[in-house]
Amino acid sequence: MKIQHLVAATLLAACTAAFGAPAPWYKWRSKVDGTLSCAQATLGFGWELASGPYKDSRCEKPALVK
């Protein structure tokens, strides 16, 4: 009986993990000199969001917004 519960829990975990998606990427602009950078999270207080979201780490492919 315990093995059946373990198998069921493992299958449930595998199914929910299959729906996970990577975090989107954004272009960030430096408040100091206007330099653009692509990152998934803010780079700090000296940066502001310039555009996004994107699918790739080069910020070239726009992501679909749900």
DSSP file (Angstrom, degrees, kcal/mol; ACC not computed):
  #  RESIDUE AA STRUCTURE BP1 BP2  ACC     N-H-->O    O-->H-N    N-H-->O    O-->H-N    TCO  KAPPA ALPHA  PHI   PSI    X-CA   Y-CA   Z-CA
    1    1 A M     >        0   0    0      0, 0.0     4,-1.7     0, 0.0     5,-0.1   0.000 360.0 360.0 360.0 -40.0    0.0    0.0    0.0
    2    2 A K  H  >  +     0   0    0      1,-0.2     4,-2.2     2,-0.2     5,-0.1   0.861 360.0  55.1 -66.5 -34.6    2.8    2.4    0.8
    3    3 A I  H  > S+     0   0    0      1,-0.2     4,-2.6     2,-0.2    -1,-0.2   0.891 105.3  52.7 -65.5 -38.5    4.5    1.7   -2.5
    4    4 A Q  H  > S+     0   0    0      1,-0.2     4,-2.4     2,-0.2    -1,-0.2   0.897 109.8  48.2 -63.7 -40.2    1.3    2.6   -4.3
    5    5 A H  H  X S+     0   0    0     -4,-1.7     4,-2.5     2,-0.2    -1,-0.2   0.891 111.6  50.1 -66.3 -39.0    1.2    6.0   -2.5
    6    6 A L  H  X S+     0   0    0     -4,-2.2     4,-2.2     2,-0.2    -2,-0.2   0.913 111.6  47.6 -65.1 -43.3    4.8    6.6   -3.3
    7    7 A V  H  X S+     0   0    0     -4,-2.6     4,-2.4     2,-0.2    -2,-0.2   0.917 112.9  49.1 -64.0 -43.8    4.2    5.9   -7.0
    8    8 A A  H  X S+     0   0    0     -4,-2.4     4,-2.3     1,-0.2    -2,-0.2   0.908 111.6  48.5 -63.4 -42.5    1.2    8.1   -7.1
    9    9 A A  H  X S+     0   0    0     -4,-2.5     4,-2.3     2,-0.2    -1,-0.2   0.891 111.3  50.5 -65.5 -39.3    3.0   11.0   -5.4
   10   10 A T  H  X S+     0   0    0     -4,-2.2     4,-2.2     2,-0.2    -2,-0.2   0.916 111.5  47.4 -64.9 -43.6    5.9   10.6   -7.8
   11   11 A L  H  X S+     0   0    0     -4,-2.4     4,-2.2     2,-0.2    -2,-0.2   0.894 111.4  51.2 -64.6 -40.2    3.6   10.7  -10.8
   12   12 A L  H  X S+     0   0    0     -4,-2.3     4,-2.2     2,-0.2    -2,-0.2   0.917 110.6  48.5 -63.2 -43.7    1.8   13.7   -9.4
   13   13 A A  H  X S+     0   0    0     -4,-2.3     4,-1.9     1,-0.2    -2,-0.2   0.897 111.5  50.0 -63.9 -40.5    5.0   15.6   -8.9
   14   14 A A  H  X S+     0   0    0     -4,-2.2     4,-1.1     1,-0.2    -1,-0.2   0.881 110.5  50.3 -66.1 -38.0    6.2   14.7  -12.4
   15   15 A C  H  < S+     0   0    0     -4,-2.2     4,-0.4     1,-0.2     3,-0.2   0.905 111.7  46.3 -67.9 -42.1    2.9   16.0  -13.9
   16   16 A T  H >< S+     0   0    0     -4,-2.2     3,-0.9     1,-0.2     4,-0.2   0.850 109.2  55.3 -71.5 -32.6    3.0   19.3  -12.1
   17   17 A A  H >< S+     0   0    0     -4,-1.9     3,-1.3     1,-0.2    -1,-0.2   0.789  96.7  66.4 -68.4 -27.0    6.6   19.9  -13.0
   18   18 A A  T 3< S+     0   0    0     -4,-1.1    -1,-0.2     1,-0.3    -2,-0.2   0.717  96.9  55.0 -67.4 -20.5    5.8   19.4  -16.7
   19   19 A F  T <  S+     0   0    0     -3,-0.9    -1,-0.3    -4,-0.4    -2,-0.2   0.461  83.5 112.5 -92.5  -2.0    3.7   22.6  -16.6
   20   20 A G    <   -     0   0    0     -3,-1.3    -3,-0.0    -4,-0.2     0, 0.0  -0.375  48.2-164.4 -70.5 149.5    6.5   24.8  -15.3
   21   21 A A        -     0   0    0     -2,-0.1    -2,-0.1     3,-0.0     2,-0.0  -0.956  24.5-101.6-132.8 152.2    8.0   27.5  -17.5
   22   22 A P        -     0   0    0      0, 0.0     0, 0.0     0, 0.0     0, 0.0  -0.337  47.4 -94.6 -69.3 156.2   11.2   29.5  -17.3
   23   23 A A        -     0   0    0      1,-0.1     2,-0.0    -2,-0.0    17,-0.0  -0.398  45.6-107.6 -67.5 146.2   11.0   33.1  -16.0
   24   24 A P        -     0   0    0      0, 0.0     2,-0.3     0, 0.0    31,-0.2  -0.302  28.4-124.9 -72.5 162.2   10.7   35.8  -18.7
   25   25 A W  E     -A   54   0A   0     29,-2.5    29,-2.4    31,-0.1     2,-0.3  -0.766  23.5-165.6-105.7 152.6   13.6   38.1  -19.6
   26   26 A Y  E     - B   0  39A   0     13,-2.5    13,-2.5    -2,-0.3     2,-0.5  -0.962  22.8-118.9-136.4 152.4   13.4   41.9  -19.6
   27   27 A K  E     -AB  51  38A   0     24,-2.7    23,-3.2    -2,-0.3    24,-1.4  -0.823  31.4-162.9 -90.1 131.3   15.6   44.7  -21.0
   28   28 A W  E     -AB  49  37A   0      9,-3.5     9,-2.3    -2,-0.5     2,-0.4  -0.932   5.0-148.9-116.9 139.0   16.9   47.0  -18.2
   29   29 A R  E     -AB  48  36A   0     19,-3.2    19,-2.5    -2,-0.4     2,-0.2  -0.909  18.6-122.2-111.3 132.8   18.3   50.5  -18.7
   30   30 A S  E  >  -A   47   0A   0      5,-2.5     4,-1.3    -2,-0.4    17,-0.2  -0.526   9.3-149.8 -70.1 133.2   21.0   52.0  -16.6
   31   31 A K  T  4 S+     0   0    0     15,-3.3    -1,-0.1    -2,-0.2    16,-0.1   0.651  94.7  54.6 -75.3 -15.8   19.9   55.3  -14.9
   32   32 A V  T  4 S-     0   0    0     14,-0.5    -1,-0.1     3,-0.1    15,-0.1   0.944 132.7  -4.7 -83.4 -53.6   23.5   56.5  -15.0
   33   33 A D  T  4 S-     0   0    0      2,-0.1    -2,-0.1     0, 0.0    -1,-0.0   0.361  90.9-110.0-129.1   4.8   24.5   56.1  -18.7
   34   34 A G     <  +     0   0    0     -4,-1.3    -3,-0.1     1,-0.2     2,-0.0   0.557  57.2 161.7  79.7   7.1   21.5   54.5  -20.5
   35   35 A T        -     0   0    0     -6,-0.1    -5,-2.5     1,-0.1     2,-0.4  -0.359  32.1-135.7 -60.9 137.9   23.2   51.2  -21.1
   36   36 A L  E     +B   29   0A   0     -7,-0.2     2,-0.3    -9,-0.0    -7,-0.2  -0.781  25.4 176.6 -98.4 142.8   20.8   48.3  -21.9
   37   37 A S  E     -B   28   0A   0     -9,-2.3    -9,-3.5    -2,-0.4     2,-0.5  -0.989  24.2-133.8-142.2 148.9   21.1   44.9  -20.3
   38   38 A C  E     +B   27   0A   0     -2,-0.3     2,-0.3   -11,-0.2   -11,-0.2  -0.916  41.1 143.6-107.5 124.2   18.9   41.7  -20.6
   39   39 A A  E     -B   26   0A   0    -13,-2.5   -13,-2.5    -2,-0.5     4,-0.1  -0.979  53.6-126.2-154.0 161.4   18.1   39.9  -17.3
   40   40 A Q  S    S+     0   0    0     -2,-0.3     2,-0.3   -15,-0.2    -1,-0.1   0.702  95.8  27.6 -83.9 -20.9   15.3   38.0  -15.6
   41   41 A A  S    S-     0   0    0    -15,-0.1   -15,-0.1     1,-0.1   -13,-0.1  -0.910 101.8 -73.4-136.9 162.8   15.3   40.2  -12.5
   42   42 A T        -     0   0    0     -2,-0.3     3,-0.1     1,-0.1    -2,-0.1  -0.196  31.1-142.7 -57.0 146.7   16.2   43.8  -11.7
   43   43 A L        -     0   0    0      1,-0.3     2,-0.3    -4,-0.1    -1,-0.1   0.462  60.2 -79.5 -91.5  -3.2   19.9   44.6  -11.6
   44   44 A G    >   -     0   0    0      1,-0.1     3,-1.4     3,-0.1    -1,-0.3  -0.827  64.8 -44.6 134.7-171.8   19.5   47.0   -8.7
   45   45 A F  T 3  S+     0   0    0      1,-0.3    -1,-0.1    -2,-0.3    -2,-0.0   0.748 124.5  61.6 -67.5 -25.4   18.5   50.5   -7.8
   46   46 A G  T 3  S+     0   0    0     -3,-0.1   -15,-3.3   -16,-0.0   -14,-0.5   0.290  95.2  76.8 -85.8  11.3   20.4   52.1  -10.6
   47   47 A W  E <   -A   30   0A   0     -3,-1.4     2,-0.3   -17,-0.2   -17,-0.2  -0.930  57.2-166.3-125.4 146.3   18.3   50.3  -13.3
   48   48 A E  E     -A   29   0A   0    -19,-2.5   -19,-3.2    -2,-0.3     2,-0.3  -0.946  36.2 -95.3-128.7 152.5   14.8   50.8  -14.7
   49   49 A L  E     +A   28   0A   0     -2,-0.3   -21,-0.2   -21,-0.2     3,-0.1  -0.482  39.2 175.5 -67.6 126.4   12.7   48.5  -16.8
   50   50 A A  E     -     0   0A   0    -23,-3.2     2,-0.3     1,-0.4   -22,-0.2   0.832  58.2 -32.4 -99.7 -44.7   13.1   49.4  -20.5
   51   51 A S  E    S+A   27   0A   0    -24,-1.4   -24,-2.7     3,-0.0    -1,-0.4  -0.981  74.8  24.4-167.0 168.6   11.0   46.7  -22.2
   52   52 A G  E     -     0   0A   0     -2,-0.3   -26,-0.2     1,-0.2     2,-0.1  -0.763  40.8-127.6 139.1 177.5    9.8   43.1  -22.1
   53   53 A P  E     +     0   0A   0      0, 0.0    10,-1.9     0, 0.0     2,-0.3   0.440  50.0 175.6 -85.8 160.8    9.0   40.4  -21.4
   54   54 A Y  E     -AC  25  62A   0    -29,-2.4   -29,-2.5     8,-0.3    10,-0.0  -0.889  33.7-137.9-127.3 158.6   11.1   38.2  -23.8
   55   55 A K  S    S+     0   0    0      6,-3.5     2,-0.2    -2,-0.3    -1,-0.1   0.763  82.9  53.9 -84.2 -28.2   11.5   34.4  -24.2
   56   56 A D  S >  S-     0   0    0      5,-0.5     3,-1.5   -31,-0.1   -31,-0.1  -0.665  83.3-115.8-116.4 163.8   15.3   34.4  -24.7
   57   57 A S  T 3  S+     0   0    0      1,-0.3   -19,-0.1    -2,-0.2   -31,-0.1   0.467 113.3  59.0 -77.0  -1.5   18.3   35.7  -22.9
   58   58 A R  T 3  S-     0   0    0    -21,-0.1    -1,-0.3   -33,-0.0   -19,-0.0   0.385 106.5-125.6-102.6   0.7   19.2   38.1  -25.7
   59   59 A C  S <  S+     0   0    0     -3,-1.5    -2,-0.1     2,-0.1   -32,-0.0   0.913  77.1 116.4  55.4  48.0   15.8   39.9  -25.4
   60   60 A E        +     0   0    0      1,-0.2    -1,-0.1     2,-0.0    -3,-0.1   0.697  56.6  62.9-112.4 -31.5   15.0   39.3  -29.1
   61   61 A K  S    S-     0   0    0     -5,-0.0    -6,-3.5     0, 0.0    -5,-0.5  -0.863  81.2-133.5-104.7 109.3   11.9   37.1  -29.1
   62   62 A P  B     -C   54   0A   0      0, 0.0     2,-0.3     0, 0.0    -8,-0.3  -0.289  18.9-130.8 -60.9 141.7    8.9   38.7  -27.4
   63   63 A A        -     0   0    0    -10,-1.9     2,-0.4   -38,-0.2   -11,-0.0  -0.676  22.7-108.6 -91.1 148.1    7.0   36.5  -25.0
   64   64 A L        -     0   0    0     -2,-0.3     2,-0.5     2,-0.0    -1,-0.0  -0.624  30.4-139.2 -75.5 129.8    3.3   36.1  -25.2
   65   65 A V              0   0    0     -2,-0.4    -1,-0.0     1,-0.1     0, 0.0  -0.803 360.0 360.0 -93.2 127.5    1.6   37.9  -22.3
   66   66 A K              0   0    0     -2,-0.5    -1,-0.1     0, 0.0    -2,-0.0   0.454 360.0 360.0 -87.8 360.0   -1.4   36.0  -20.8
